[in-house]
Amino acid sequence: MGLSRILPRSQPLPEPLPAESADEPEVAVPSALAPRLHAVPSSPVAGDPEEHALAKVIAFANQKGGVAKTTTTLNLGVALKEAGKRVLIIDLDPQGNLTMSQGMNPDVIERSMFDVLVHRVPISDVIHTVEVDIAVASIDLAGAELALSALIGRERALEKALIEVRDKYDYILLDTPPSLGLLTINAFVAADGVIVPVQCEYLSLRGLVQLENTLAMVRENLNPAVRVQGIVPTMYDGRTLHAREAIEILQENFGDLLFETRIKKTVRYAEAPVKGSSVLRYDPTGPAAQAYRDLAKEVLDGAQAREHA
């Protein structure tokens, strides 16, 4: 599968990685994207104490589905809570997988993020406390894009809703749908940063291009501070050449934006939601849980580095 399907015709093609095996295709992503990601300015360091007390808002986004956005939102949130942080996770996906992962049925929930975004219901009315606090989704959220499209200030609905609770949490994590529509735009406008879970395969790497294009438009028009905070390799299987090449490409293109933690493939991530649980509660001593504790440490260490920069 060639790079000409990713890059515009006017851009040169980067040099491909040396092929180690003829049985597996090479992974490639445009190197021209990396400078744009690194050039985005960091969010301003909070100067006054009142601003510093507000929660850090992080959106988890990738237009490709099945890359572990929901798994990462939940388990990183629980790991941050284990580390002593006050955490709110918000389900913005009409599929409601984050809500189901905490043992609730989106089909029977009466009030959800749909009511918060469209009817301006206080977000505190849809927050449930399970392993962490969660603002739930219902099936009604599928109609939010259409309902929001008729509202003035539709891109800032979530940002305004979070004003009520930003001083009550240290971290607010946003699970977005696998598209770049109004719900995801709302997340980008409200967020300080974006973490991109990337499955270690070609099609998932491709999604980074369109994601950055959307972020660039949001920075230009709605939220100048939002930036890619980090990239999390997920579903990593180090036994395959394809996965190893994907990591190598990510390192070459995005450098320090790539988290050191690799979220490896394991059935534990599929088993835990069946029990309405994070993997940290389902298998607290296993390597799957430890991976998200390691990722939480990286997120916290990065935040401390920015504070003291």
ZIWOZI-V556956 format. One record per residue. N is the residue number from 1. D_FIRST is the distance of its C-alpha to the first C-alpha in Angstrom with 2 decimals. Layout:
# ZIWOZI-V556956
n->[N N]
d_first->[D_FIRST D_FIRST]
This chain:
# ZIWOZI-V556956
n->[1 2 3 4 5 6 7 8 9 10 11 12 13 14 15 16 17 18 19 20 21 22 23 24 25 26 27 28 29 30 31 32 33 34 35 36 37 38 39 40 41 42 43 44 45 46 47 48 49 50 51 52 53 54 55 56 57 58 59 60 61 62 63 64 65 66 67 68 69 70 71 72 73 74 75 76 77 78 79 80 81 82 83 84 85 86 87 88 89 90 91 92 93 94 95 96 97 98 99 100 101 102 103 104 105 106 107 108 109 110 111 112 113 114 115 116 117 118 119 120 121 122 123 124 125 126 127 128 129 130 131 132 133 134 135 136 137 138 139 140 141 142 143 144 145 146 147 148 149 150 151 152 153 154 155 156 157 158 159 160 161 162 163 164 165 166 167 168 169 170 171 172 173 174 175 176 177 178 179 180 181 182 183 184 185 186 187 188 189 190 191 192 193 194 195 196 197 198 199 200 201 202 203 204 205 206 207 208 209 210 211 212 213 214 215 216 217 218 219 220 221 222 223 224 225 226 227 228 229 230 231 232 233 234 235 236 237 238 239 240 241 242 243 244 245 246 247 248 249 250 251 252 253 254 255 256 257 258 259 260 261 262 263 264 265 266 267 268 269 270 271 272 273 274 275 276 277 278 279 280 281 282 283 284 285 286 287 288 289 290 291 292 293 294 295 296 297 298 299 300 301 302 303 304 305 306 307 308 309]
d_first->[0.00 3.79 6.94 8.62 7.80 9.82 12.42 15.20 15.59 18.61 17.14 16.32 13.19 14.18 14.45 11.84 13.60 15.19 13.59 16.31 15.15 13.28 13.24 11.01 7.46 8.13 8.59 9.08 11.35 13.55 16.66 18.66 18.89 20.90 24.02 24.31 24.40 26.91 28.99 29.90 33.54 34.68 36.83 40.42 42.49 45.07 48.35 50.93 51.58 51.13 47.59 46.73 47.81 45.14 42.22 38.87 36.47 32.86 30.18 27.28 24.31 20.64 19.56 17.43 19.92 20.54 20.08 23.83 25.31 28.43 28.79 28.62 31.01 33.56 33.55 33.48 36.28 38.34 37.78 38.99 41.99 42.72 42.83 45.56 43.75 44.47 41.27 40.39 37.11 36.32 34.36 32.79 30.48 32.04 30.83 33.36 31.62 33.22 36.57 36.17 35.23 38.75 40.42 40.97 40.21 38.67 40.15 43.72 43.63 46.08 45.09 41.64 39.49 39.59 43.32 42.85 40.41 41.96 45.60 46.05 47.30 47.76 44.85 47.40 48.19 44.79 44.53 45.10 45.76 44.11 42.59 42.00 42.89 40.39 40.38 39.32 37.20 38.28 36.82 38.49 35.87 33.58 35.96 36.08 33.58 35.71 38.96 37.97 36.88 40.58 41.87 42.76 41.04 38.47 36.00 38.76 39.94 38.59 39.73 43.23 43.28 42.56 45.61 47.78 46.22 44.60 47.76 47.89 44.66 43.03 39.44 38.07 34.55 32.71 30.24 28.25 26.49 22.69 22.90 24.08 27.25 30.91 31.24 28.56 30.06 33.43 32.13 30.85 34.18 36.17 34.21 34.95 31.49 28.16 26.64 22.96 22.12 18.50 17.19 15.67 12.11 8.91 10.00 13.44 12.83 11.47 14.90 16.77 16.26 18.00 20.45 21.65 22.05 24.24 26.16 26.87 28.47 30.46 31.73 32.78 34.59 35.53 35.21 35.08 35.07 32.03 29.32 26.63 28.88 26.41 23.12 23.57 21.05 21.57 21.07 20.72 20.94 21.68 21.64 17.86 15.93 13.04 15.78 17.47 14.56 14.14 17.88 17.81 15.40 17.66 20.70 19.72 18.91 21.55 24.24 27.29 25.67 24.05 26.66 27.63 27.91 25.16 25.50 24.93 24.26 27.65 29.32 31.92 29.85 29.86 33.50 35.03 34.50 36.18 39.24 38.91 38.40 36.30 35.20 37.77 40.55 39.13 38.60 40.13 40.23 36.81 33.81 31.96 34.88 35.16 31.56 32.46 35.77 33.99 31.75 34.93 36.56 33.75 34.04 37.83 37.82 35.60 37.99 40.98 39.50 39.08 42.64 44.09 42.05]
